[in-house]
Every structure is written in structure tokens, then in C-alpha cells.
Amino acid sequence: MENPTKANTLMKEAGENYYYVKTILNNKTEIFKLELLQHISNMGNVVVIAVLALFFTMILVTLLVATMVVFLAQLLGSYPYALLASVAIMTLLFIVLYTFMKPMIIRLIEKKLIDLTSKNLSS
């Protein structure tokens, strides 16, 4: 027959170990929630900054295009020709930027995906 104090001690240790494991799991869950909130907050900050930067960039581009049209109108002596020339310049600029920026954007996206997958695999 087993010693009752030994059985009580064993049960007490098992109960303590259970509560330790439960506390550790709860802490890990809370840490995960806090890290998730931090990542969401960081992404929100990036989105807000990107929207503001895009807004101000669009205002600047609009003012520069209007200035270019006025300058070309004075140079060419005609607003329709100035508008046509500015559209041609903007189209050419867009084609050049698209041609040279597309590979860099694709590499950036691929690098982010590789970093994300390697980070998830190492965790």
C-alpha cells in the first residue's frame, strides 16, 4: 500500500505543474495578441503615412503639370498645343518610369514575401 503523504505530494506537484503550464500558455497567448496588435498598428501607421504622401504628391504633380502647361502655352503661343505637348510628355514619362520601375517593384515584393516566409518558418 502506498504512503498517503507520498500520494498527496505527487498530486500536489501534478497540480502545480498543471497551473505552471496553464500560466505559460496564457502568457504566450497574451504575448501573441500584443505582438499582433503591434504589427497591425505598424501597418496602420504605414498606410496613413502612404496615403498622406500620395495626397501631397498628387497635389504637387498637379501644380507642376499646370505650371508646365502655362509655360508651354507661352512658349508655343497656343493652349491646345501646350495641352497636347504636356500629355505627350506625361505619357512618355509614364512609359519610361513603368519600364524601369517594374523590375524593381517586383524584386521588392519578392524580397518581402521571402522574408515573411523565412520569418514564419523560423518561428
C-alpha positions, -999 to +999 in steps of 0.1 A: +000+000+000+012+035-009+021+061+016-008+087+017+016+116+022+036+105-009+004+103-030-007+137-017+027+152-026+025+137-060-010+151-066+001+185-053+031+185-077+009+175-106-015+203-098+013+228-095+028+217-128-007+219-144-010+255-132+025+264-144+018+250-179-016+268-179+001+301-169+028+297-195+002+291-222-019+321-211+012+342-212+022+330-247-013+338-259-012+373-244+022+379-259+010+367-293-020+391-290+002+420-281+026+413-310-004+410-334-017+444-322+018+459-326+020+446-362-015+459-370-006+493-355+026+495-375+007+486-407-019+512-399+008+538-395+024+529-428-009+531-446-018+565-431+017+579-440+015+564-475-020+579-481-008+613-469+024+611-490+003+601-520-021+630-514+006+656-512+025+641-541-007+643-563-011+680-553+025+687-562+022+668-595-010+687-604+006+720-597+037+711-617+016+699-647-004+732-646+028+752-645+042+732-674+010+738-694+012+775-688+049+776-697+044+756-729+014+778-738+036+809-735+063+792-754+041+778-782+015+805-782-014+781-780-031+764-751-043+734-772-008+727-784+005+731-749-020+706-735-012+682-763+026+686-756+021+681-719+000+650-724+028+636-747+055+644-721+035+628-693+028+597-715+065+594-723+074+599-687+049+572-676+062+547-701+099+553-691+091+550-654+069+519-659+096+502-679+124+509-654+105+507-621+085+475-628+115+451-622+125+470-590+089+468-577+087+430-585+121+424-567+109+444-537+076+424-534+095+391-539+120+400-512+092+409-488+075+376-494+107+356-490+115+375-457+079+369-445+080+331-453+115+327-438+104+345-406+073+323-403+093+291-409+119+300-383+092+308-356 
